[in-house]
């Protein structure tokens, strides 16, 4: 996940605002990081391919 950044404190605060606490908040942060990594991988796989 090189090059990916996540404002962990801000994301944790948002998770708590949504009612998550403890492990639920940690799992939400993990899901966000995994989603960021998958999106980054998908974009890098698409580089160099023609659109259309």
N, CA, C and O atoms as CSV, one atom per row, in Angstrom:
chain,resi,resn,atom,element,x,y,z
A,1,UNK,N,N,0.821,-1.182,0.000
A,1,UNK,CA,C,0.000,0.000,0.000
A,1,UNK,C,C,0.866,1.247,0.000
A,1,UNK,O,O,0.512,2.249,0.621
A,2,UNK,N,N,1.955,1.196,-0.665
A,2,UNK,CA,C,2.860,2.329,-0.731
A,2,UNK,C,C,2.171,3.506,-1.394
A,2,UNK,O,O,1.492,3.355,-2.410
A,3,UNK,N,N,2.351,4.668,-0.812
A,3,UNK,CA,C,1.784,5.873,-1.392
A,3,UNK,C,C,0.366,6.170,-0.952
A,3,UNK,O,O,-0.160,7.239,-1.260
A,4,UNK,N,N,-0.268,5.250,-0.239
A,4,UNK,CA,C,-1.625,5.484,0.229
A,4,UNK,C,C,-1.578,6.070,1.625
A,4,UNK,O,O,-0.829,5.597,2.479
A,5,UNK,N,N,-2.369,7.088,1.854
A,5,UNK,CA,C,-2.432,7.670,3.184
A,5,UNK,C,C,-3.875,7.714,3.643
A,5,UNK,O,O,-4.796,7.873,2.842
A,6,UNK,N,N,-4.055,7.572,4.925
A,6,UNK,CA,C,-5.380,7.634,5.523
A,6,UNK,C,C,-5.254,8.411,6.824
A,6,UNK,O,O,-4.424,8.083,7.672
A,7,UNK,N,N,-6.067,9.426,6.977
A,7,UNK,CA,C,-6.103,10.180,8.226
A,7,UNK,C,C,-6.778,9.287,9.260
A,7,UNK,O,O,-7.998,9.312,9.419
A,8,UNK,N,N,-5.964,8.497,9.962
A,8,UNK,CA,C,-6.490,7.501,10.887
A,8,UNK,C,C,-7.311,8.152,11.989
A,8,UNK,O,O,-8.388,7.660,12.328
A,9,UNK,N,N,-6.825,9.241,12.549
A,9,UNK,CA,C,-7.563,9.904,13.624
A,9,UNK,C,C,-8.913,10.417,13.118
A,9,UNK,O,O,-9.937,10.272,13.787
A,10,UNK,N,N,-8.896,11.008,11.944
A,10,UNK,CA,C,-10.145,11.507,11.353
A,10,UNK,C,C,-11.098,10.386,11.001
A,10,UNK,O,O,-12.304,10.502,11.218
A,11,UNK,N,N,-10.566,9.295,10.456
A,11,UNK,CA,C,-11.407,8.158,10.101
A,11,UNK,C,C,-11.990,7.497,11.347
A,11,UNK,O,O,-13.142,7.064,11.341
A,12,UNK,N,N,-11.200,7.419,12.409
A,12,UNK,CA,C,-11.686,6.852,13.663
A,12,UNK,C,C,-12.777,7.729,14.253
A,12,UNK,O,O,-13.775,7.221,14.765
A,13,UNK,N,N,-12.596,9.040,14.186
A,13,UNK,CA,C,-13.626,9.961,14.671
A,13,UNK,C,C,-14.911,9.803,13.855
A,13,UNK,O,O,-16.008,9.826,14.412
A,14,UNK,N,N,-14.774,9.643,12.535
A,14,UNK,CA,C,-15.950,9.443,11.691
A,14,UNK,C,C,-16.640,8.126,12.029
A,14,UNK,O,O,-17.868,8.059,12.065
A,15,UNK,N,N,-15.850,7.077,12.276
A,15,UNK,CA,C,-16.436,5.783,12.644
A,15,UNK,C,C,-17.202,5.904,13.949
A,15,UNK,O,O,-18.287,5.339,14.093
A,16,UNK,N,N,-16.648,6.630,14.887
A,16,UNK,CA,C,-17.343,6.827,16.173
A,16,UNK,C,C,-18.589,7.670,15.992
A,16,UNK,O,O,-19.595,7.430,16.660
A,17,UNK,N,N,-18.546,8.656,15.101
A,17,UNK,CA,C,-19.739,9.455,14.816
A,17,UNK,C,C,-20.844,8.593,14.228
A,17,UNK,O,O,-22.029,8.869,14.418
A,18,UNK,N,N,-20.446,7.541,13.507
A,18,UNK,CA,C,-21.430,6.613,12.933
A,18,UNK,C,C,-21.899,5.578,13.939
A,18,UNK,O,O,-22.727,4.725,13.619
A,19,UNK,N,N,-21.373,5.650,15.153
A,19,UNK,CA,C,-21.819,4.745,16.211
A,19,UNK,C,C,-20.933,3.537,16.418
A,19,UNK,O,O,-21.249,2.682,17.245
A,20,UNK,N,N,-19.831,3.440,15.690
A,20,UNK,CA,C,-18.927,2.301,15.844
A,20,UNK,C,C,-17.977,2.566,17.005
A,20,UNK,O,O,-17.580,3.706,17.244
A,21,UNK,N,N,-17.619,1.511,17.722
A,21,UNK,CA,C,-16.647,1.657,18.804
A,21,UNK,C,C,-15.839,0.378,18.910
A,21,UNK,O,O,-16.268,-0.674,18.437
A,22,UNK,N,N,-14.676,0.465,19.527
A,22,UNK,CA,C,-13.846,-0.713,19.756
A,22,UNK,C,C,-13.499,-1.435,18.471
A,22,UNK,O,O,-13.020,-0.826,17.515
A,23,UNK,N,N,-13.743,-2.742,18.454
A,23,UNK,CA,C,-13.393,-3.572,17.305
A,23,UNK,C,C,-14.146,-3.158,16.051
A,23,UNK,O,O,-13.602,-3.236,14.950
A,24,UNK,N,N,-15.394,-2.717,16.203
A,24,UNK,CA,C,-16.166,-2.303,15.029
A,24,UNK,C,C,-15.498,-1.123,14.331
A,24,UNK,O,O,-15.440,-1.080,13.102
A,25,UNK,N,N,-14.993,-0.165,15.109
A,25,UNK,CA,C,-14.303,0.976,14.518
A,25,UNK,C,C,-13.008,0.530,13.844
A,25,UNK,O,O,-12.678,1.004,12.757
A,26,UNK,N,N,-12.276,-0.379,14.484
A,26,UNK,CA,C,-11.032,-0.881,13.900
A,26,UNK,C,C,-11.309,-1.631,12.597
A,26,UNK,O,O,-10.561,-1.491,11.629
A,27,UNK,N,N,-12.370,-2.420,12.570
A,27,UNK,CA,C,-12.712,-3.150,11.347
A,27,UNK,C,C,-13.147,-2.205,10.242
A,27,UNK,O,O,-12.865,-2.456,9.070
A,28,UNK,N,N,-13.832,-1.120,10.595
A,28,UNK,CA,C,-14.205,-0.129,9.594
A,28,UNK,C,C,-12.970,0.523,8.995
A,28,UNK,O,O,-12.897,0.714,7.781
A,29,UNK,N,N,-12.000,0.867,9.832
A,29,UNK,CA,C,-10.752,1.448,9.330
A,29,UNK,C,C,-10.014,0.468,8.429
A,29,UNK,O,O,-9.474,0.861,7.396
A,30,UNK,N,N,-9.988,-0.811,8.816
A,30,UNK,CA,C,-9.335,-1.825,7.990
A,30,UNK,C,C,-10.032,-1.948,6.641
A,30,UNK,O,O,-9.371,-2.056,5.608
A,31,UNK,N,N,-11.351,-1.932,6.644
A,31,UNK,CA,C,-12.100,-2.021,5.383
A,31,UNK,C,C,-11.800,-0.833,4.476
A,31,UNK,O,O,-11.686,-0.988,3.260
A,32,UNK,N,N,-11.672,0.347,5.066
A,32,UNK,CA,C,-11.338,1.540,4.276
A,32,UNK,C,C,-9.955,1.388,3.659
A,32,UNK,O,O,-9.767,1.686,2.479
A,33,UNK,N,N,-8.978,0.924,4.453
A,33,UNK,CA,C,-7.612,0.752,3.937
A,33,UNK,C,C,-7.567,-0.303,2.826
A,33,UNK,O,O,-6.876,-0.120,1.824
A,34,UNK,N,N,-8.300,-1.405,3.001
A,34,UNK,CA,C,-8.343,-2.449,1.975
A,34,UNK,C,C,-8.969,-1.895,0.700
A,34,UNK,O,O,-8.480,-2.155,-0.399
A,35,UNK,N,N,-10.045,-1.138,0.845
A,35,UNK,CA,C,-10.685,-0.528,-0.321
A,35,UNK,C,C,-9.762,0.428,-1.044
A,35,UNK,O,O,-9.743,0.467,-2.274
A,36,UNK,N,N,-8.985,1.211,-0.278
A,36,UNK,CA,C,-8.028,2.121,-0.900
A,36,UNK,C,C,-6.969,1.340,-1.668
A,36,UNK,O,O,-6.597,1.719,-2.779
A,37,UNK,N,N,-6.484,0.250,-1.076
A,37,UNK,CA,C,-5.451,-0.558,-1.735
A,37,UNK,C,C,-5.995,-1.208,-2.998
A,37,UNK,O,O,-5.315,-1.236,-4.024
A,38,UNK,N,N,-7.220,-1.732,-2.931
A,38,UNK,CA,C,-7.812,-2.363,-4.115
A,38,UNK,C,C,-8.052,-1.348,-5.220
A,38,UNK,O,O,-7.827,-1.643,-6.393
A,39,UNK,N,N,-8.505,-0.156,-4.857
A,39,UNK,CA,C,-8.717,0.887,-5.853
A,39,UNK,C,C,-7.414,1.303,-6.505
A,39,UNK,O,O,-7.355,1.520,-7.716
A,40,UNK,N,N,-6.365,1.413,-5.695
A,40,UNK,CA,C,-5.052,1.775,-6.234
A,40,UNK,C,C,-4.546,0.697,-7.186
A,40,UNK,O,O,-4.008,1.004,-8.250
A,41,UNK,N,N,-4.719,-0.570,-6.799
A,41,UNK,CA,C,-4.276,-1.676,-7.659
A,41,UNK,C,C,-5.058,-1.691,-8.965
A,41,UNK,O,O,-4.487,-1.923,-10.031
A,42,UNK,N,N,-6.360,-1.443,-8.886
A,42,UNK,CA,C,-7.190,-1.441,-10.096
A,42,UNK,C,C,-6.771,-0.313,-11.027
A,42,UNK,O,O,-6.725,-0.496,-12.243
A,43,UNK,N,N,-6.466,0.852,-10.463
A,43,UNK,CA,C,-6.028,1.973,-11.306
A,43,UNK,C,C,-4.685,1.678,-11.953
A,43,UNK,O,O,-4.472,1.996,-13.123
A,44,UNK,N,N,-3.770,1.063,-11.187
A,44,UNK,CA,C,-2.449,0.807,-11.770
A,44,UNK,C,C,-2.521,-0.294,-12.826
A,44,UNK,O,O,-1.732,-0.282,-13.771
A,45,UNK,N,N,-3.441,-1.237,-12.691
A,45,UNK,CA,C,-3.625,-2.254,-13.740
A,45,UNK,C,C,-4.187,-1.635,-15.004
A,45,UNK,O,O,-3.897,-2.098,-16.107
A,46,UNK,N,N,-4.990,-0.588,-14.852
A,46,UNK,CA,C,-5.611,0.063,-15.992
A,46,UNK,C,C,-4.696,1.033,-16.711
A,46,UNK,O,O,-5.035,1.491,-17.802
A,47,UNK,N,N,-3.554,1.363,-16.142
A,47,UNK,CA,C,-2.635,2.298,-16.788
A,47,UNK,C,C,-2.070,1.674,-18.047
A,47,UNK,O,O,-1.681,0.507,-18.068
A,48,UNK,N,N,-2.036,2.478,-19.094
A,48,UNK,CA,C,-1.460,2.006,-20.344
A,48,UNK,C,C,-2.440,1.277,-21.233
A,48,UNK,O,O,-2.126,0.967,-22.382
A,49,UNK,N,N,-3.626,0.997,-20.715
A,49,UNK,CA,C,-4.641,0.335,-21.542
A,49,UNK,C,C,-5.497,1.412,-22.218
A,49,UNK,O,O,-5.857,2.401,-21.579
A,50,UNK,N,N,-5.820,1.234,-23.479
A,50,UNK,CA,C,-6.669,2.215,-24.141
A,50,UNK,C,C,-8.095,2.167,-23.600
A,50,UNK,O,O,-8.619,1.101,-23.277
A,51,UNK,N,N,-8.705,3.340,-23.511
A,51,UNK,CA,C,-10.109,3.404,-23.067
A,51,UNK,C,C,-11.014,3.166,-24.259
A,51,UNK,O,O,-10.749,3.647,-25.360
A,52,UNK,N,N,-12.086,2.419,-24.031
A,52,UNK,CA,C,-13.082,2.236,-25.087
A,52,UNK,C,C,-12.967,0.963,-25.698
A,52,UNK,O,O,-13.730,0.644,-26.609
